[in-house]
Amino acid sequence: MSQQTDTKGLTKYKILIFDLDDTLIDNRENVRAAFKRMLKANEGAYSDSEYERWYAIDKKFWHDWQDGLIELPQKFRHESGTKSDEYLDWVRAQRVLLYFKHSISLQRAIALNHVFMNALTEEVNAIEGAHDVLKYLSEKYTILIATNGPKVATKHKLERIDCLQFATEVLSADMFGYMKPKVEFFEAIEEKYQDFNRTDYLIVGDTLKSDVGFGMNAEIDSCWFNRNHETHDENYDPTFVISTLSELTSIL
């Protein structure tokens, strides 16, 4: 693992790929506000312990989804590439069903998930330095936002923190039908930016598996944003490690 943070003037990269949640926005507080809205829509009472249960369920579900551990209904198994709205509604509703211990119907879970997803775009807090760092970098590099979340919600979140203007494009799993860290996500990006080589890319994200793993699968450099000073898993090998976004201005 290389932890280079003193390479001012490094210009080998041309495209910077940024993750969104917990890289540019404080996803935990964003999710808390949306969870409160979802509970209210179902006449439920908020508590910190219930929020922690939801957060754990949500996080584990998406990890399981990335690992192919969620079994799809037969009617969805033929879908590849870009997924239908019905498919996406079914997938996202599964977290809601898990939280309510399958005590509500699938249609009710879909409706509550819509409340949750809409709320995610309304109360958004930026990670410290996000605006200034993106502004600085956008003058030197092409900035792409690559997220496993929905494209529309991602754009709204970036608008809320006044950062959408710095992104050349927002690229999402629901556009391509593949989630980070799958190499197919990067291959879809590569198809859109055919004039660039893999050595031109750097991905910046907070998650070893989804972001650094994505870089490793795609054979591009990566920067692990280790804001919470987590223990490094030696199975992942980021090119750079930072604990604040402002450190990027020293690297790049």
N, C-alpha and C positions, 0 to 999 in steps of 0.2 A: 504494500500500500504506500502510495506517495502522498505526503501532506504538504505540498508546495504552496506557500502563501507569500513568497517574496519574489515573484517573477514578473514584476511590473513591466509592461510592454510586450508581453507574450501576444503574438498576433496570428498564430497558426490557424485559429478557428475563424469560421465565417458565419456559422449558424449556431445560435445558442437555443437549446430546447429547455424550457422551464416547465417543471411540474407546477400545479396550482395549490392544492390543499396542503397546508402546513409548510409550504415553501414561499408562496406569495401572500396567502391569507391564513388567518388563525382559524383553522377548520374546527377545532374543538369547541370554541365559543360560538362559531357559526352554527354548528350542529346542535348545541344546547338550545339556542333561540328557536331553531326550527322544530326541535323535539317538543318544546313547550307549546308551540302552535299546534302541532299534531295532537298532543294530548288534549288540549282545549277543544279541538274539533270533535274529539271523542268523549268529551265531558269527563276527562280524567284529571287527577291532581298531580302536579309536578313535585318531585323530590330529587335531591341530588343522587340518592341511591338508585332511583329508577333511571335517571339519566345515565349513570355509570353502567347500568345493565344494558340500556339501549346502545350505548357507545361500544360496549364490548361485543354485543350481537352484530352490530353493523360492521365493525372492523373484521371480525372473524368470518362473517358471510362473504365479504369481498375477497378475503384471502382464500377461502375455500373455492370461490368462483374462479379465481385466477388459477387455482390448482386443478380445476376440472372435477371437483368433488360434489357439485350440485347437479342432481339428475333432472334432465329436462323432460317435460311431457312429450309424448310421441309426436304431436303435431308440430313441435318446434325443432325436432332433431334434424330436419332437412335444411334448416336455415343456415347459410354461411355468408360471410362478408357482412354487409350492412343489414341490420336486423329490423324487423317490423316493429311498429309501436306496440302491438299486442304482445310480442315477445318481450320487449323492454319493460312493459307494465308488469308482466308476470314475474320477471326476474326481480325487479325492485320491490314488488309487494311481498316477496318471501321474507325479507327482514322484518316487515311489519307483522306478518303472521307469526314469526318466531317470537317477537316481543310479546304479542298478545296470546301466546301459547295456543295458537290456532282456535281461539274462542270467537273469532270473527270470520266472516266470509271472505273469499278472495276478492270479490268486487268491493267490499268495504275496505279491505287492505289496500287495494289499488287507489281508492278515493283518498284514504289517509296519506298514502305515499305522495299523491299529488299535492296535498296540503304541505307536507314536509318539504318536497322539492321546491315548491314556489317560495316557501319561507326562507330557504337557503339563499335565495338571491336578494333578500331584502335587508338582512342584518349581517353585514360583512365587515370584518375587522382585518386590516392589513398587517402583515408581519413588518416589524420595524425595518425601515430602509427600503421597502419594496419599490415605492414610487421613484425615489432618487436614484437607486441602483439601476432600475430598468431604463430610466431616462438617459442615464450616462451610457449604458451599454447599447441602447438602441441607435446611438449616433455612430457606432462602430461595427455593429453586427446585426444580422437578421435575427429577430427574436420570434420564436415559435412557442406557443403554449401547448403542451401535450398532456392531456388529462384522461383519466378513466371515467370522469363524470360526464354529464350531458353537455353538449356544445352550447346550447342556449343559456343554460344556467351559468356556465363558465364565463360567457361573455358578459352577463349581467353582473357577476361578481367582480370581474375586472373593471367594469364601468364604475361600480360602487367605490372602488379604491383608486379610481382615476389612473388606471394602468392599461386599459384596453388600447389606448392610442399608441402605445409602444410596441404592440404585438403586430407583426406582419400577418399572422394567421393563428387561429385557434383550431387545434386538431384534437379530436376526441374519439373515444372508443366507439361511441354510437355512430360515428361517421364511417369507421372502417370495419367494425364488427370484431375487432380484436382489442384486448386490453394489454397495457404494459404489465409485465415485461416481455410479452410475446414479440418475437422478431418480426412477425407480420405487421405489427403496428409501425415499426420503423420502415419496413419495406414500402408501406403505403406512403409514408412521408417521402421516402427516397424517390418514389414514382412521381411525386409532385415537384421535386427539386432535382431534376436530372442533371443539372449542370454542376453539381457538387459531389465531392468524394466523401467517403466516410471519415477521413481524417479532418474534414472541415467542421465536424459536429462536436459539440459538447453538451451533455445533458446535465441539468442541475435539479436535484430533488432531495427530499428529506428521507426517502425510504430506501433502504438497502435493496430489498427484494424488487420493488417495482421500478425504481429509478436507476440505481447502480446496476442491478441485475439486467435491466433493459439495455443499458450501455454495454454490458458484457455480451449479451446475446446478439446485439447489433454490431458489435466490434467497433464501438465509438467510445471516446473518452467520457468520463463522468465526474461530477463534483457532488459529493455527499454533504448536504446541508444538515449537520448534526447539531441542531439548535438545542436539543435537550441533553446533550452529552451522553448519548447512549453507548453501551458497550459495543465495540465493533465485532461483527461476525466475520471470522477469517475466510469464510467461503466467498466473500465479496471483496472486490479489489478496486475501490474508487481511485481515480487519477489524482483528485484533490479532496481535501476535507476542510470544511469551514464550519464555524459556529454562529456567524452573523453574515447577513447578506452583504454588508459593506465590504467584507473581505474579498468579494469578487472584483472590486475595483483595483485591488492590488494584484490579483492574478491576471486579470484581463485588461 
